[in-house]
Amino acid sequence: MYMYPEYEQFFHNEKPIVGVLTQPSIWNKFYPSDEYSYIADSYVKFLESSGARVVPLKFDTPAANLTKTFAYLNGLLIPGGSAALF
């Protein structure tokens, strides 16, 4: 599973690793959505309080890169609400 199996002993982790998809910025005047994205703090706090480690996944990351990243995650949280995902 690891890119360098000889270093596997250094990458052992007991906590689940959960990816959280970022959302484009809604404050375009100060933070243009093509440059900035965010994750609501409540999602991060919820996952960390249950013992997970959180990894942000930028919403505009190419699909090929996301597919590679998914191999290292134990879960994925896609934020809900009124935000458009495309």
PDB file as gemmi writes it, atoms N, CA and C in Angstrom:
CRYST1    1.000    1.000    1.000  90.00  90.00  90.00 P 1                      
ATOM      1  N   MET A   1       0.820  -1.192   0.000  1.00  0.00           N  
ATOM      2  CA  MET A   1       0.000   0.000   0.000  1.00  0.00           C  
ATOM      3  C   MET A   1       0.865   1.258   0.000  1.00  0.00           C  
ATOM      4  N   TYR A   2       2.004   1.191   0.698  1.00  0.00           N  
ATOM      5  CA  TYR A   2       2.849   2.368   0.766  1.00  0.00           C  
ATOM      6  C   TYR A   2       3.770   2.446  -0.437  1.00  0.00           C  
ATOM      7  N   MET A   3       4.131   3.676  -0.796  1.00  0.00           N  
ATOM      8  CA  MET A   3       5.017   3.884  -1.928  1.00  0.00           C  
ATOM      9  C   MET A   3       6.400   3.296  -1.628  1.00  0.00           C  
ATOM     10  N   TYR A   4       6.843   3.367  -0.374  1.00  0.00           N  
ATOM     11  CA  TYR A   4       8.133   2.852   0.034  1.00  0.00           C  
ATOM     12  C   TYR A   4       7.920   1.849   1.175  1.00  0.00           C  
ATOM     13  N   PRO A   5       7.723   0.572   0.859  1.00  0.00           N  
ATOM     14  CA  PRO A   5       7.414  -0.426   1.890  1.00  0.00           C  
ATOM     15  C   PRO A   5       8.467  -0.522   2.990  1.00  0.00           C  
ATOM     16  N   GLU A   6       9.723  -0.223   2.675  1.00  0.00           N  
ATOM     17  CA  GLU A   6      10.769  -0.320   3.693  1.00  0.00           C  
ATOM     18  C   GLU A   6      10.585   0.704   4.820  1.00  0.00           C  
ATOM     19  N   TYR A   7       9.754   1.745   4.587  1.00  0.00           N  
ATOM     20  CA  TYR A   7       9.498   2.756   5.609  1.00  0.00           C  
ATOM     21  C   TYR A   7       8.125   2.584   6.261  1.00  0.00           C  
ATOM     22  N   GLU A   8       7.467   1.481   5.998  1.00  0.00           N  
ATOM     23  CA  GLU A   8       6.114   1.267   6.506  1.00  0.00           C  
ATOM     24  C   GLU A   8       6.032   1.381   8.022  1.00  0.00           C  
ATOM     25  N   GLN A   9       7.077   0.968   8.719  1.00  0.00           N  
ATOM     26  CA  GLN A   9       7.065   1.034  10.174  1.00  0.00           C  
ATOM     27  C   GLN A   9       6.922   2.459  10.698  1.00  0.00           C  
ATOM     28  N   PHE A  10       7.312   3.455   9.919  1.00  0.00           N  
ATOM     29  CA  PHE A  10       7.229   4.838  10.352  1.00  0.00           C  
ATOM     30  C   PHE A  10       5.871   5.469  10.070  1.00  0.00           C  
ATOM     31  N   PHE A  11       5.047   4.799   9.254  1.00  0.00           N  
ATOM     32  CA  PHE A  11       3.770   5.368   8.850  1.00  0.00           C  
ATOM     33  C   PHE A  11       2.583   4.724   9.561  1.00  0.00           C  
ATOM     34  N   HIS A  12       2.841   3.899  10.547  1.00  0.00           N  
ATOM     35  CA  HIS A  12       1.756   3.228  11.262  1.00  0.00           C  
ATOM     36  C   HIS A  12       0.940   4.251  12.047  1.00  0.00           C  
ATOM     37  N   ASN A  13      -0.363   4.174  11.915  1.00  0.00           N  
ATOM     38  CA  ASN A  13      -1.253   5.129  12.571  1.00  0.00           C  
ATOM     39  C   ASN A  13      -2.494   4.406  13.057  1.00  0.00           C  
ATOM     40  N   GLU A  14      -2.867   4.600  14.301  1.00  0.00           N  
ATOM     41  CA  GLU A  14      -4.043   3.952  14.867  1.00  0.00           C  
ATOM     42  C   GLU A  14      -5.325   4.733  14.618  1.00  0.00           C  
ATOM     43  N   LYS A  15      -5.213   6.021  14.312  1.00  0.00           N  
ATOM     44  CA  LYS A  15      -6.397   6.847  14.108  1.00  0.00           C  
ATOM     45  C   LYS A  15      -6.846   6.786  12.650  1.00  0.00           C  
ATOM     46  N   PRO A  16      -8.159   6.770  12.410  1.00  0.00           N  
ATOM     47  CA  PRO A  16      -8.623   6.817  11.021  1.00  0.00           C  
ATOM     48  C   PRO A  16      -8.307   8.169  10.391  1.00  0.00           C  
ATOM     49  N   ILE A  17      -8.029   8.150   9.112  1.00  0.00           N  
ATOM     50  CA  ILE A  17      -7.737   9.371   8.368  1.00  0.00           C  
ATOM     51  C   ILE A  17      -8.929   9.643   7.459  1.00  0.00           C  
ATOM     52  N   VAL A  18      -9.557  10.801   7.649  1.00  0.00           N  
ATOM     53  CA  VAL A  18     -10.769  11.151   6.914  1.00  0.00           C  
ATOM     54  C   VAL A  18     -10.508  12.389   6.071  1.00  0.00           C  
ATOM     55  N   GLY A  19     -10.790  12.284   4.788  1.00  0.00           N  
ATOM     56  CA  GLY A  19     -10.669  13.425   3.892  1.00  0.00           C  
ATOM     57  C   GLY A  19     -11.949  14.247   3.936  1.00  0.00           C  
ATOM     58  N   VAL A  20     -11.806  15.560   3.892  1.00  0.00           N  
ATOM     59  CA  VAL A  20     -12.961  16.461   3.871  1.00  0.00           C  
ATOM     60  C   VAL A  20     -12.838  17.331   2.626  1.00  0.00           C  
ATOM     61  N   LEU A  21     -13.850  17.281   1.784  1.00  0.00           N  
ATOM     62  CA  LEU A  21     -13.855  18.063   0.556  1.00  0.00           C  
ATOM     63  C   LEU A  21     -14.067  19.531   0.892  1.00  0.00           C  
ATOM     64  N   THR A  22     -13.183  20.394   0.381  1.00  0.00           N  
ATOM     65  CA  THR A  22     -13.341  21.829   0.631  1.00  0.00           C  
ATOM     66  C   THR A  22     -14.452  22.380  -0.254  1.00  0.00           C  
ATOM     67  N   GLN A  23     -14.904  23.565   0.097  1.00  0.00           N  
ATOM     68  CA  GLN A  23     -15.926  24.260  -0.681  1.00  0.00           C  
ATOM     69  C   GLN A  23     -15.334  25.553  -1.223  1.00  0.00           C  
ATOM     70  N   PRO A  24     -15.769  25.985  -2.418  1.00  0.00           N  
ATOM     71  CA  PRO A  24     -15.254  27.250  -2.947  1.00  0.00           C  
ATOM     72  C   PRO A  24     -15.632  28.415  -2.034  1.00  0.00           C  
ATOM     73  N   SER A  25     -14.790  29.412  -1.980  1.00  0.00           N  
ATOM     74  CA  SER A  25     -15.055  30.587  -1.158  1.00  0.00           C  
ATOM     75  C   SER A  25     -16.365  31.254  -1.571  1.00  0.00           C  
ATOM     76  N   ILE A  26     -17.126  31.679  -0.571  1.00  0.00           N  
ATOM     77  CA  ILE A  26     -18.372  32.398  -0.851  1.00  0.00           C  
ATOM     78  C   ILE A  26     -18.191  33.903  -0.658  1.00  0.00           C  
ATOM     79  N   TRP A  27     -16.989  34.311  -0.275  1.00  0.00           N  
ATOM     80  CA  TRP A  27     -16.689  35.717  -0.063  1.00  0.00           C  
ATOM     81  C   TRP A  27     -15.814  36.210  -1.209  1.00  0.00           C  
ATOM     82  N   ASN A  28     -16.384  36.264  -2.405  1.00  0.00           N  
ATOM     83  CA  ASN A  28     -15.603  36.571  -3.611  1.00  0.00           C  
ATOM     84  C   ASN A  28     -14.969  37.956  -3.601  1.00  0.00           C  
ATOM     85  N   LYS A  29     -15.537  38.879  -2.864  1.00  0.00           N  
ATOM     86  CA  LYS A  29     -14.971  40.228  -2.832  1.00  0.00           C  
ATOM     87  C   LYS A  29     -13.560  40.218  -2.226  1.00  0.00           C  
ATOM     88  N   PHE A  30     -13.368  39.436  -1.178  1.00  0.00           N  
ATOM     89  CA  PHE A  30     -12.086  39.394  -0.484  1.00  0.00           C  
ATOM     90  C   PHE A  30     -11.271  38.157  -0.825  1.00  0.00           C  
ATOM     91  N   TYR A  31     -11.949  37.035  -1.062  1.00  0.00           N  
ATOM     92  CA  TYR A  31     -11.292  35.760  -1.322  1.00  0.00           C  
ATOM     93  C   TYR A  31     -11.909  35.119  -2.562  1.00  0.00           C  
ATOM     94  N   PRO A  32     -11.350  35.373  -3.743  1.00  0.00           N  
ATOM     95  CA  PRO A  32     -11.926  34.823  -4.975  1.00  0.00           C  
ATOM     96  C   PRO A  32     -11.993  33.291  -4.928  1.00  0.00           C  
ATOM     97  N   SER A  33     -13.115  32.733  -5.370  1.00  0.00           N  
ATOM     98  CA  SER A  33     -13.318  31.289  -5.268  1.00  0.00           C  
ATOM     99  C   SER A  33     -12.375  30.493  -6.169  1.00  0.00           C  
ATOM    100  N   ASP A  34     -11.767  31.119  -7.153  1.00  0.00           N  
ATOM    101  CA  ASP A  34     -10.806  30.382  -7.965  1.00  0.00           C  
ATOM    102  C   ASP A  34      -9.444  30.255  -7.281  1.00  0.00           C  
ATOM    103  N   GLU A  35      -9.244  30.974  -6.167  1.00  0.00           N  
ATOM    104  CA  GLU A  35      -7.989  30.905  -5.423  1.00  0.00           C  
ATOM    105  C   GLU A  35      -8.161  30.345  -4.014  1.00  0.00           C  
ATOM    106  N   TYR A  36      -9.343  30.493  -3.429  1.00  0.00           N  
ATOM    107  CA  TYR A  36      -9.552  30.129  -2.035  1.00  0.00           C  
ATOM    108  C   TYR A  36     -10.697  29.131  -1.890  1.00  0.00           C  
ATOM    109  N   SER A  37     -10.544  28.266  -0.903  1.00  0.00           N  
ATOM    110  CA  SER A  37     -11.624  27.347  -0.532  1.00  0.00           C  
ATOM    111  C   SER A  37     -11.599  27.221   0.990  1.00  0.00           C  
ATOM    112  N   TYR A  38     -12.635  26.600   1.542  1.00  0.00           N  
ATOM    113  CA  TYR A  38     -12.715  26.507   2.996  1.00  0.00           C  
ATOM    114  C   TYR A  38     -13.416  25.223   3.424  1.00  0.00           C  
ATOM    115  N   ILE A  39     -13.218  24.880   4.684  1.00  0.00           N  
ATOM    116  CA  ILE A  39     -13.938  23.797   5.345  1.00  0.00           C  
ATOM    117  C   ILE A  39     -14.530  24.408   6.603  1.00  0.00           C  
ATOM    118  N   ALA A  40     -15.812  24.195   6.821  1.00  0.00           N  
ATOM    119  CA  ALA A  40     -16.437  24.707   8.036  1.00  0.00           C  
ATOM    120  C   ALA A  40     -15.777  24.050   9.245  1.00  0.00           C  
ATOM    121  N   ASP A  41     -15.454  24.848  10.229  1.00  0.00           N  
ATOM    122  CA  ASP A  41     -14.771  24.393  11.433  1.00  0.00           C  
ATOM    123  C   ASP A  41     -15.546  23.283  12.141  1.00  0.00           C  
ATOM    124  N   SER A  42     -16.865  23.318  12.062  1.00  0.00           N  
ATOM    125  CA  SER A  42     -17.673  22.317  12.757  1.00  0.00           C  
ATOM    126  C   SER A  42     -17.410  20.908  12.235  1.00  0.00           C  
ATOM    127  N   TYR A  43     -17.131  20.767  10.937  1.00  0.00           N  
ATOM    128  CA  TYR A  43     -16.829  19.441  10.384  1.00  0.00           C  
ATOM    129  C   TYR A  43     -15.516  18.911  10.944  1.00  0.00           C  
ATOM    130  N   VAL A  44     -14.523  19.761  10.991  1.00  0.00           N  
ATOM    131  CA  VAL A  44     -13.218  19.354  11.497  1.00  0.00           C  
ATOM    132  C   VAL A  44     -13.307  18.990  12.978  1.00  0.00           C  
ATOM    133  N   LYS A  45     -13.965  19.832  13.770  1.00  0.00           N  
ATOM    134  CA  LYS A  45     -14.100  19.552  15.203  1.00  0.00           C  
ATOM    135  C   LYS A  45     -14.862  18.259  15.457  1.00  0.00           C  
ATOM    136  N   PHE A  46     -15.910  18.011  14.680  1.00  0.00           N  
ATOM    137  CA  PHE A  46     -16.696  16.791  14.833  1.00  0.00           C  
ATOM    138  C   PHE A  46     -15.837  15.553  14.583  1.00  0.00           C  
ATOM    139  N   LEU A  47     -15.085  15.567  13.498  1.00  0.00           N  
ATOM    140  CA  LEU A  47     -14.263  14.410  13.164  1.00  0.00           C  
ATOM    141  C   LEU A  47     -13.122  14.218  14.160  1.00  0.00           C  
ATOM    142  N   GLU A  48     -12.481  15.315  14.543  1.00  0.00           N  
ATOM    143  CA  GLU A  48     -11.380  15.196  15.508  1.00  0.00           C  
ATOM    144  C   GLU A  48     -11.867  14.758  16.879  1.00  0.00           C  
ATOM    145  N   SER A  49     -13.065  15.158  17.258  1.00  0.00           N  
ATOM    146  CA  SER A  49     -13.587  14.746  18.563  1.00  0.00           C  
ATOM    147  C   SER A  49     -13.894  13.254  18.600  1.00  0.00           C  
ATOM    148  N   SER A  50     -14.084  12.650  17.433  1.00  0.00           N  
ATOM    149  CA  SER A  50     -14.315  11.209  17.382  1.00  0.00           C  
ATOM    150  C   SER A  50     -13.011  10.441  17.192  1.00  0.00           C  
ATOM    151  N   GLY A  51     -11.886  11.145  17.172  1.00  0.00           N  
ATOM    152  CA  GLY A  51     -10.586  10.497  17.111  1.00  0.00           C  
ATOM    153  C   GLY A  51      -9.966  10.419  15.737  1.00  0.00           C  
ATOM    154  N   ALA A  52     -10.574  11.040  14.745  1.00  0.00           N  
ATOM    155  CA  ALA A  52     -10.047  10.974  13.381  1.00  0.00           C  
ATOM    156  C   ALA A  52      -9.028  12.079  13.124  1.00  0.00           C  
ATOM    157  N   ARG A  53      -8.171  11.833  12.157  1.00  0.00           N  
ATOM    158  CA  ARG A  53      -7.280  12.861  11.639  1.00  0.00           C  
ATOM    159  C   ARG A  53      -7.910  13.372  10.356  1.00  0.00           C  
ATOM    160  N   VAL A  54      -7.889  14.674  10.156  1.00  0.00           N  
ATOM    161  CA  VAL A  54      -8.579  15.292   9.029  1.00  0.00           C  
ATOM    162  C   VAL A  54      -7.574  15.741   7.967  1.00  0.00           C  
ATOM    163  N   VAL A  55      -7.899  15.424   6.711  1.00  0.00           N  
ATOM    164  CA  VAL A  55      -7.082  15.825   5.573  1.00  0.00           C  
ATOM    165  C   VAL A  55      -7.966  16.630   4.633  1.00  0.00           C  
ATOM    166  N   PRO A  56      -7.618  17.885   4.348  1.00  0.00           N  
ATOM    167  CA  PRO A  56      -8.428  18.664   3.398  1.00  0.00           C  
ATOM    168  C   PRO A  56      -8.181  18.202   1.967  1.00  0.00           C  
ATOM    169  N   LEU A  57      -9.253  18.139   1.191  1.00  0.00           N  
ATOM    170  CA  LEU A  57      -9.170  17.793  -0.227  1.00  0.00           C  
ATOM    171  C   LEU A  57      -9.769  18.940  -1.015  1.00  0.00           C  
ATOM    172  N   LYS A  58      -8.939  19.651  -1.764  1.00  0.00           N  
ATOM    173  CA  LYS A  58      -9.429  20.809  -2.523  1.00  0.00           C  
ATOM    174  C   LYS A  58     -10.481  20.381  -3.538  1.00  0.00           C  
ATOM    175  N   PHE A  59     -11.535  21.170  -3.638  1.00  0.00           N  
ATOM    176  CA  PHE A  59     -12.660  20.837  -4.509  1.00  0.00           C  
ATOM    177  C   PHE A  59     -12.283  20.788  -5.983  1.00  0.00           C  
ATOM    178  N   ASP A  60     -11.231  21.489  -6.379  1.00  0.00           N  
ATOM    179  CA  ASP A  60     -10.850  21.533  -7.785  1.00  0.00           C  
ATOM    180  C   ASP A  60      -9.641  20.657  -8.121  1.00  0.00           C  
ATOM    181  N   THR A  61      -9.315  19.710  -7.251  1.00  0.00           N  
ATOM    182  CA  THR A  61      -8.220  18.783  -7.510  1.00  0.00           C  
ATOM    183  C   THR A  61      -8.609  17.843  -8.650  1.00  0.00           C  
ATOM    184  N   PRO A  62      -7.712  17.588  -9.588  1.00  0.00           N  
ATOM    185  CA  PRO A  62      -8.027  16.668 -10.685  1.00  0.00           C  
ATOM    186  C   PRO A  62      -8.416  15.278 -10.172  1.00  0.00           C  
ATOM    187  N   ALA A  63      -9.317  14.633 -10.870  1.00  0.00           N  
ATOM    188  CA  ALA A  63      -9.841  13.325 -10.457  1.00  0.00           C  
ATOM    189  C   ALA A  63      -8.736  12.284 -10.290  1.00  0.00           C  
ATOM    190  N   ALA A  64      -7.738  12.306 -11.141  1.00  0.00           N  
ATOM    191  CA  ALA A  64      -6.649  11.326 -11.046  1.00  0.00           C  
ATOM    192  C   ALA A  64      -5.904  11.470  -9.716  1.00  0.00           C  
ATOM    193  N   ASN A  65      -5.664  12.699  -9.279  1.00  0.00           N  
ATOM    194  CA  ASN A  65      -4.986  12.928  -7.996  1.00  0.00           C  
ATOM    195  C   ASN A  65      -5.857  12.498  -6.824  1.00  0.00           C  
ATOM    196  N   LEU A  66      -7.159  12.770  -6.915  1.00  0.00           N  
ATOM    197  CA  LEU A  66      -8.066  12.358  -5.843  1.00  0.00           C  
ATOM    198  C   LEU A  66      -8.119  10.840  -5.730  1.00  0.00           C  
ATOM    199  N   THR A  67      -8.128  10.154  -6.850  1.00  0.00           N  
ATOM    200  CA  THR A  67      -8.172   8.692  -6.837  1.00  0.00           C  
ATOM    201  C   THR A  67      -6.958   8.127  -6.112  1.00  0.00           C  
ATOM    202  N   LYS A  68      -5.788   8.696  -6.352  1.00  0.00           N  
ATOM    203  CA  LYS A  68      -4.576   8.242  -5.660  1.00  0.00           C  
ATOM    204  C   LYS A  68      -4.677   8.522  -4.161  1.00  0.00           C  
ATOM    205  N   THR A  69      -5.215   9.676  -3.808  1.00  0.00           N  
ATOM    206  CA  THR A  69      -5.333  10.064  -2.405  1.00  0.00           C  
ATOM    207  C   THR A  69      -6.310   9.165  -1.659  1.00  0.00           C  
ATOM    208  N   PHE A  70      -7.385   8.747  -2.316  1.00  0.00           N  
ATOM    209  CA  PHE A  70      -8.395   7.912  -1.673  1.00  0.00           C  
ATOM    210  C   PHE A  70      -7.809   6.603  -1.146  1.00  0.00           C  
ATOM    211  N   ALA A  71      -6.748   6.119  -1.753  1.00  0.00           N  
ATOM    212  CA  ALA A  71      -6.130   4.874  -1.302  1.00  0.00           C  
ATOM    213  C   ALA A  71      -5.555   4.995   0.106  1.00  0.00           C  
ATOM    214  N   TYR A  72      -5.270   6.215   0.544  1.00  0.00           N  
ATOM    215  CA  TYR A  72      -4.671   6.433   1.865  1.00  0.00           C  
ATOM    216  C   TYR A  72      -5.684   6.875   2.914  1.00  0.00           C  
ATOM    217  N   LEU A  73      -6.943   7.041   2.532  1.00  0.00           N  
ATOM    218  CA  LEU A  73      -7.972   7.515   3.456  1.00  0.00           C  
ATOM    219  C   LEU A  73      -8.830   6.370   3.970  1.00  0.00           C  
ATOM    220  N   ASN A  74      -9.361   6.559   5.178  1.00  0.00           N  
ATOM    221  CA  ASN A  74     -10.314   5.615   5.734  1.00  0.00           C  
ATOM    222  C   ASN A  74     -11.745   6.073   5.544  1.00  0.00           C  
ATOM    223  N   GLY A  75     -11.926   7.312   5.144  1.00  0.00           N  
ATOM    224  CA  GLY A  75     -13.267   7.845   4.938  1.00  0.00           C  
ATOM    225  C   GLY A  75     -13.211   9.169   4.216  1.00  0.00           C  
ATOM    226  N   LEU A  76     -14.393   9.611   3.784  1.00  0.00           N  
ATOM    227  CA  LEU A  76     -14.509  10.878   3.061  1.00  0.00           C  
ATOM    228  C   LEU A  76     -15.780  11.576   3.517  1.00  0.00           C  
ATOM    229  N   LEU A  77     -15.669  12.846   3.851  1.00  0.00           N  
ATOM    230  CA  LEU A  77     -16.820  13.646   4.223  1.00  0.00           C  
ATOM    231  C   LEU A  77     -17.044  14.691   3.135  1.00  0.00           C  
ATOM    232  N   ILE A  78     -18.230  14.664   2.564  1.00  0.00           N  
ATOM    233  CA  ILE A  78     -18.602  15.652   1.563  1.00  0.00           C  
ATOM    234  C   ILE A  78     -19.605  16.584   2.222  1.00  0.00           C  
ATOM    235  N   PRO A  79     -19.252  17.857   2.437  1.00  0.00           N  
ATOM    236  CA  PRO A  79     -20.140  18.783   3.134  1.00  0.00           C  
ATOM    237  C   PRO A  79     -21.471  18.955   2.397  1.00  0.00           C  
ATOM    238  N   GLY A  80     -22.513  19.118   3.161  1.00  0.00           N  
ATOM    239  CA  GLY A  80     -23.832  19.330   2.591  1.00  0.00           C  
ATOM    240  C   GLY A  80     -24.192  20.798   2.598  1.00  0.00           C  
ATOM    241  N   GLY A  81     -25.458  21.063   2.491  1.00  0.00           N  
ATOM    242  CA  GLY A  81     -25.906  22.445   2.498  1.00  0.00           C  
ATOM    243  C   GLY A  81     -26.227  22.930   1.100  1.00  0.00           C  
ATOM    244  N   SER A  82     -26.200  24.222   0.921  1.00  0.00           N  
ATOM    245  CA  SER A  82     -26.610  24.811  -0.341  1.00  0.00           C  
ATOM    246  C   SER A  82     -25.456  25.062  -1.292  1.00  0.00           C  
ATOM    247  N   ALA A  83     -24.260  24.595  -0.982  1.00  0.00           N  
ATOM    248  CA  ALA A  83     -23.105  24.828  -1.849  1.00  0.00           C  
ATOM    249  C   ALA A  83     -23.180  23.940  -3.083  1.00  0.00           C  
ATOM    250  N   ALA A  84     -22.858  24.503  -4.229  1.00  0.00           N  
ATOM    251  CA  ALA A  84     -22.807  23.726  -5.460  1.00  0.00           C  
ATOM    252  C   ALA A  84     -21.477  22.986  -5.539  1.00  0.00           C  
ATOM    253  N   LEU A  85     -21.509  21.721  -5.883  1.00  0.00           N  
ATOM    254  CA  LEU A  85     -20.284  20.927  -5.972  1.00  0.00           C  
ATOM    255  C   LEU A  85     -19.706  20.893  -7.376  1.00  0.00           C  
ATOM    256  N   PHE A  86     -20.311  21.591  -8.311  1.00  0.00           N  
ATOM    257  CA  PHE A  86     -19.780  21.598  -9.677  1.00  0.00           C  
ATOM    258  C   PHE A  86     -19.878  22.970 -10.280  1.00  0.00           C  
TER     259      PHE A  86                                                      
END                                                                             
